[in-house]
Amino acid sequence: MLAIEQRLLRLEDLAAIADLRARYVHHLDHREWDEFVDLFVPDGSFEGLARVQGHAALRQFFSVEVPAMQDQFWHFCTNGTAQVEGDRATGRLSMEFISVTKGVSYVSAGHYDDVCVRTPGGWKFQSRRITFYFYSPLKDGFTGVPPKPAGEPG
């Protein structure tokens, strides 16, 4: 059995990682770009509809390119897992994403795969990759297919 101090540190780490993931959703949905980008280490990366790395590229993608794809959007995340090994953690988080584009409501779901690292400023994302299971107009229900990465033919 681990010593009480090790067990307490593990619980603190898990709580901090859960908080990091929650702040990601809130800052992104509220378009708080300074706070959002600060959730990543300086060379952190995001992979999903595009692959971007570094604070400047993250800011450009999320503040310009993502809003150009959806007029409005909201994330709901659950079922987070995290495996902490020293100053590094990996895990998966389920995601539902609803959005409005050109007056049409969309529903989608998927998951995030995360690599987080402990920094002097707390836990941050080293990398975050999103995988979509489906993306469809709300009127069609859960029948869509994942969106194509940027640059791929429609």
C-alpha positions as protocol buffer text, in pm:
chain_id: "A"
residue {
  index: 1
  type: MET
  ca { x: 0 y: 0 z: 0 }
}
residue {
  index: 2
  type: LEU
  ca { x: 120 y: 349 z: -80 }
}
residue {
  index: 3
  type: ALA
  ca { x: 205 y: 590 z: 199 }
}
residue {
  index: 4
  type: ILE
  ca { x: -65 y: 842 z: 288 }
}
residue {
  index: 5
  type: GLU
  ca { x: 140 y: 1127 z: 136 }
}
residue {
  index: 6
  type: GLN
  ca { x: 167 y: 943 z: -199 }
}
residue {
  index: 7
  type: ARG
  ca { x: -203 y: 864 z: -197 }
}
residue {
  index: 8
  type: LEU
  ca { x: -289 y: 1227 z: -119 }
}
residue {
  index: 9
  type: LEU
  ca { x: -62 y: 1356 z: -399 }
}
residue {
  index: 10
  type: ARG
  ca { x: -230 y: 1115 z: -643 }
}
residue {
  index: 11
  type: LEU
  ca { x: -575 y: 1246 z: -545 }
}
residue {
  index: 12
  type: GLU
  ca { x: -456 y: 1606 z: -577 }
}
residue {
  index: 13
  type: ASP
  ca { x: -312 y: 1529 z: -922 }
}
residue {
  index: 14
  type: LEU
  ca { x: -636 y: 1366 z: -1039 }
}
residue {
  index: 15
  type: ALA
  ca { x: -841 y: 1663 z: -914 }
}
residue {
  index: 16
  type: ALA
  ca { x: -606 y: 1911 z: -1085 }
}
residue {
  index: 17
  type: ILE
  ca { x: -626 y: 1720 z: -1416 }
}
residue {
  index: 18
  type: ALA
  ca { x: -1009 y: 1712 z: -1394 }
}
residue {
  index: 19
  type: ASP
  ca { x: -1004 y: 2088 z: -1331 }
}
residue {
  index: 20
  type: LEU
  ca { x: -771 y: 2144 z: -1629 }
}
residue {
  index: 21
  type: ARG
  ca { x: -1012 y: 1956 z: -1856 }
}
residue {
  index: 22
  type: ALA
  ca { x: -1312 y: 2152 z: -1723 }
}
residue {
  index: 23
  type: ARG
  ca { x: -1136 y: 2486 z: -1771 }
}
residue {
  index: 24
  type: TYR
  ca { x: -1058 y: 2385 z: -2132 }
}
residue {
  index: 25
  type: VAL
  ca { x: -1430 y: 2346 z: -2205 }
}
residue {
  index: 26
  type: HIS
  ca { x: -1535 y: 2666 z: -2028 }
}
residue {
  index: 27
  type: HIS
  ca { x: -1261 y: 2886 z: -2177 }
}
residue {
  index: 28
  type: LEU
  ca { x: -1318 y: 2748 z: -2527 }
}
residue {
  index: 29
  type: ASP
  ca { x: -1698 y: 2781 z: -2516 }
}
residue {
  index: 30
  type: HIS
  ca { x: -1671 y: 3135 z: -2376 }
}
residue {
  index: 31
  type: ARG
  ca { x: -1394 y: 3226 z: -2621 }
}
residue {
  index: 32
  type: GLU
  ca { x: -1150 y: 3329 z: -2348 }
}
residue {
  index: 33
  type: TRP
  ca { x: -843 y: 3286 z: -2565 }
}
residue {
  index: 34
  type: ASP
  ca { x: -566 y: 3399 z: -2328 }
}
residue {
  index: 35
  type: GLU
  ca { x: -687 y: 3164 z: -2055 }
}
residue {
  index: 36
  type: PHE
  ca { x: -752 y: 2887 z: -2306 }
}
residue {
  index: 37
  type: VAL
  ca { x: -407 y: 2892 z: -2466 }
}
residue {
  index: 38
  type: ASP
  ca { x: -244 y: 2903 z: -2121 }
}
residue {
  index: 39
  type: LEU
  ca { x: -386 y: 2555 z: -2053 }
}
residue {
  index: 40
  type: PHE
  ca { x: -120 y: 2416 z: -2289 }
}
residue {
  index: 41
  type: VAL
  ca { x: 257 y: 2408 z: -2244 }
}
residue {
  index: 42
  type: PRO
  ca { x: 429 y: 2649 z: -2488 }
}
residue {
  index: 43
  type: ASP
  ca { x: 490 y: 2375 z: -2746 }
}
residue {
  index: 44
  type: GLY
  ca { x: 163 y: 2194 z: -2672 }
}
residue {
  index: 45
  type: SER
  ca { x: -40 y: 2049 z: -2956 }
}
residue {
  index: 46
  type: PHE
  ca { x: -399 y: 1985 z: -3057 }
}
residue {
  index: 47
  type: GLU
  ca { x: -502 y: 1736 z: -3321 }
}
residue {
  index: 48
  type: GLY
  ca { x: -851 y: 1700 z: -3461 }
}
residue {
  index: 49
  type: LEU
  ca { x: -987 y: 1885 z: -3760 }
}
residue {
  index: 50
  type: ALA
  ca { x: -632 y: 2015 z: -3796 }
}
residue {
  index: 51
  type: ARG
  ca { x: -301 y: 1963 z: -3620 }
}
residue {
  index: 52
  type: VAL
  ca { x: -163 y: 2274 z: -3453 }
}
residue {
  index: 53
  type: GLN
  ca { x: 129 y: 2317 z: -3218 }
}
residue {
  index: 54
  type: GLY
  ca { x: 244 y: 2606 z: -3000 }
}
residue {
  index: 55
  type: HIS
  ca { x: 53 y: 2891 z: -2839 }
}
residue {
  index: 56
  type: ALA
  ca { x: 35 y: 3110 z: -3152 }
}
residue {
  index: 57
  type: ALA
  ca { x: -100 y: 2828 z: -3370 }
}
residue {
  index: 58
  type: LEU
  ca { x: -346 y: 2719 z: -3100 }
}
residue {
  index: 59
  type: ARG
  ca { x: -477 y: 3075 z: -3066 }
}
residue {
  index: 60
  type: GLN
  ca { x: -513 y: 3113 z: -3445 }
}
residue {
  index: 61
  type: PHE
  ca { x: -691 y: 2781 z: -3490 }
}
residue {
  index: 62
  type: PHE
  ca { x: -935 y: 2814 z: -3201 }
}
residue {
  index: 63
  type: SER
  ca { x: -1005 y: 3188 z: -3221 }
}
residue {
  index: 64
  type: VAL
  ca { x: -1030 y: 3218 z: -3600 }
}
residue {
  index: 65
  type: GLU
  ca { x: -1071 y: 2884 z: -3775 }
}
residue {
  index: 66
  type: VAL
  ca { x: -1305 y: 2705 z: -3532 }
}
residue {
  index: 67
  type: PRO
  ca { x: -1554 y: 2997 z: -3511 }
}
residue {
  index: 68
  type: ALA
  ca { x: -1552 y: 3010 z: -3892 }
}
residue {
  index: 69
  type: MET
  ca { x: -1675 y: 2649 z: -3895 }
}
residue {
  index: 70
  type: GLN
  ca { x: -1947 y: 2696 z: -3631 }
}
residue {
  index: 71
  type: ASP
  ca { x: -2139 y: 3009 z: -3541 }
}
residue {
  index: 72
  type: GLN
  ca { x: -2197 y: 2882 z: -3186 }
}
residue {
  index: 73
  type: PHE
  ca { x: -2080 y: 2573 z: -2998 }
}
residue {
  index: 74
  type: TRP
  ca { x: -2095 y: 2404 z: -2659 }
}
residue {
  index: 75
  type: HIS
  ca { x: -1899 y: 2110 z: -2517 }
}
residue {
  index: 76
  type: PHE
  ca { x: -2011 y: 1862 z: -2253 }
}
residue {
  index: 77
  type: CYS
  ca { x: -1745 y: 1622 z: -2125 }
}
residue {
  index: 78
  type: THR
  ca { x: -1774 y: 1319 z: -1896 }
}
residue {
  index: 79
  type: ASN
  ca { x: -1620 y: 986 z: -1803 }
}
residue {
  index: 80
  type: GLY
  ca { x: -1263 y: 1109 z: -1768 }
}
residue {
  index: 81
  type: THR
  ca { x: -983 y: 867 z: -1698 }
}
residue {
  index: 82
  type: ALA
  ca { x: -628 y: 955 z: -1600 }
}
residue {
  index: 83
  type: GLN
  ca { x: -319 y: 749 z: -1535 }
}
residue {
  index: 84
  type: VAL
  ca { x: -60 y: 954 z: -1349 }
}
residue {
  index: 85
  type: GLU
  ca { x: 304 y: 848 z: -1363 }
}
residue {
  index: 86
  type: GLY
  ca { x: 521 y: 1104 z: -1190 }
}
residue {
  index: 87
  type: ASP
  ca { x: 497 y: 1436 z: -1375 }
}
residue {
  index: 88
  type: ARG
  ca { x: 309 y: 1293 z: -1675 }
}
residue {
  index: 89
  type: ALA
  ca { x: -50 y: 1174 z: -1712 }
}
residue {
  index: 90
  type: THR
  ca { x: -248 y: 1019 z: -1994 }
}
residue {
  index: 91
  type: GLY
  ca { x: -620 y: 965 z: -2023 }
}
residue {
  index: 92
  type: ARG
  ca { x: -941 y: 980 z: -2220 }
}
residue {
  index: 93
  type: LEU
  ca { x: -1249 y: 1201 z: -2183 }
}
residue {
  index: 94
  type: SER
  ca { x: -1587 y: 1148 z: -2354 }
}
residue {
  index: 95
  type: MET
  ca { x: -1733 y: 1450 z: -2532 }
}
residue {
  index: 96
  type: GLU
  ca { x: -2065 y: 1568 z: -2671 }
}
residue {
  index: 97
  type: PHE
  ca { x: -2044 y: 1873 z: -2894 }
}
residue {
  index: 98
  type: ILE
  ca { x: -2347 y: 2067 z: -3009 }
}
residue {
  index: 99
  type: SER
  ca { x: -2322 y: 2356 z: -3250 }
}
residue {
  index: 100
  type: VAL
  ca { x: -2503 y: 2588 z: -3488 }
}
residue {
  index: 101
  type: THR
  ca { x: -2374 y: 2653 z: -3838 }
}
residue {
  index: 102
  type: LYS
  ca { x: -2562 y: 2882 z: -4079 }
}
residue {
  index: 103
  type: GLY
  ca { x: -2880 y: 2840 z: -3876 }
}
residue {
  index: 104
  type: VAL
  ca { x: -2862 y: 2458 z: -3864 }
}
residue {
  index: 105
  type: SER
  ca { x: -2821 y: 2279 z: -3531 }
}
residue {
  index: 106
  type: TYR
  ca { x: -2567 y: 1995 z: -3523 }
}
residue {
  index: 107
  type: VAL
  ca { x: -2497 y: 1721 z: -3273 }
}
residue {
  index: 108
  type: SER
  ca { x: -2176 y: 1523 z: -3245 }
}
residue {
  index: 109
  type: ALA
  ca { x: -1983 y: 1309 z: -3001 }
}
residue {
  index: 110
  type: GLY
  ca { x: -1640 y: 1165 z: -2958 }
}
residue {
  index: 111
  type: HIS
  ca { x: -1352 y: 1161 z: -2714 }
}
residue {
  index: 112
  type: TYR
  ca { x: -1031 y: 1341 z: -2627 }
}
residue {
  index: 113
  type: ASP
  ca { x: -702 y: 1159 z: -2570 }
}
residue {
  index: 114
  type: ASP
  ca { x: -481 y: 1368 z: -2345 }
}
residue {
  index: 115
  type: VAL
  ca { x: -119 y: 1385 z: -2242 }
}
residue {
  index: 116
  type: CYS
  ca { x: -78 y: 1623 z: -1949 }
}
residue {
  index: 117
  type: VAL
  ca { x: 241 y: 1730 z: -1773 }
}
residue {
  index: 118
  type: ARG
  ca { x: 310 y: 1884 z: -1436 }
}
residue {
  index: 119
  type: THR
  ca { x: 467 y: 2230 z: -1469 }
}
residue {
  index: 120
  type: PRO
  ca { x: 563 y: 2493 z: -1212 }
}
residue {
  index: 121
  type: GLY
  ca { x: 224 y: 2653 z: -1298 }
}
residue {
  index: 122
  type: GLY
  ca { x: 29 y: 2331 z: -1243 }
}
residue {
  index: 123
  type: TRP
  ca { x: -91 y: 2060 z: -1482 }
}
residue {
  index: 124
  type: LYS
  ca { x: -105 y: 2157 z: -1852 }
}
residue {
  index: 125
  type: PHE
  ca { x: -183 y: 1983 z: -2180 }
}
residue {
  index: 126
  type: GLN
  ca { x: 119 y: 1856 z: -2371 }
}
residue {
  index: 127
  type: SER
  ca { x: -114 y: 1721 z: -2634 }
}
residue {
  index: 128
  type: ARG
  ca { x: -486 y: 1680 z: -2689 }
}
residue {
  index: 129
  type: ARG
  ca { x: -635 y: 1476 z: -2972 }
}
residue {
  index: 130
  type: ILE
  ca { x: -1006 y: 1464 z: -3051 }
}
residue {
  index: 131
  type: THR
  ca { x: -1175 y: 1175 z: -3228 }
}
residue {
  index: 132
  type: PHE
  ca { x: -1531 y: 1227 z: -3353 }
}
residue {
  index: 133
  type: TYR
  ca { x: -1774 y: 934 z: -3367 }
}
residue {
  index: 134
  type: PHE
  ca { x: -2036 y: 1124 z: -3565 }
}
residue {
  index: 135
  type: TYR
  ca { x: -2139 y: 1475 z: -3670 }
}
residue {
  index: 136
  type: SER
  ca { x: -2487 y: 1533 z: -3807 }
}
residue {
  index: 137
  type: PRO
  ca { x: -2767 y: 1786 z: -3829 }
}
residue {
  index: 138
  type: LEU
  ca { x: -2979 y: 1754 z: -3515 }
}
residue {
  index: 139
  type: LYS
  ca { x: -3291 y: 1686 z: -3725 }
}
residue {
  index: 140
  type: ASP
  ca { x: -3121 y: 1369 z: -3860 }
}
residue {
  index: 141
  type: GLY
  ca { x: -3030 y: 1233 z: -3517 }
}
residue {
  index: 142
  type: PHE
  ca { x: -2718 y: 1030 z: -3453 }
}
residue {
  index: 143
  type: THR
  ca { x: -2670 y: 922 z: -3813 }
}
residue {
  index: 144
  type: GLY
  ca { x: -2383 y: 1137 z: -3928 }
}
residue {
  index: 145
  type: VAL
  ca { x: -2021 y: 1060 z: -3990 }
}
residue {
  index: 146
  type: PRO
  ca { x: -1713 y: 1222 z: -3840 }
}
residue {
  index: 147
  type: PRO
  ca { x: -1616 y: 1558 z: -3993 }
}
residue {
  index: 148
  type: LYS
  ca { x: -1327 y: 1552 z: -4240 }
}
residue {
  index: 149
  type: PRO
  ca { x: -993 y: 1698 z: -4129 }
}
residue {
  index: 150
  type: ALA
  ca { x: -908 y: 2041 z: -4270 }
}
residue {
  index: 151
  type: GLY
  ca { x: -785 y: 2017 z: -4626 }
}
residue {
  index: 152
  type: GLU
  ca { x: -951 y: 1683 z: -4709 }
}
residue {
  index: 153
  type: PRO
  ca { x: -1215 y: 1681 z: -4983 }
}
residue {
  index: 154
  type: GLY
  ca { x: -1570 y: 1695 z: -4848 }
}
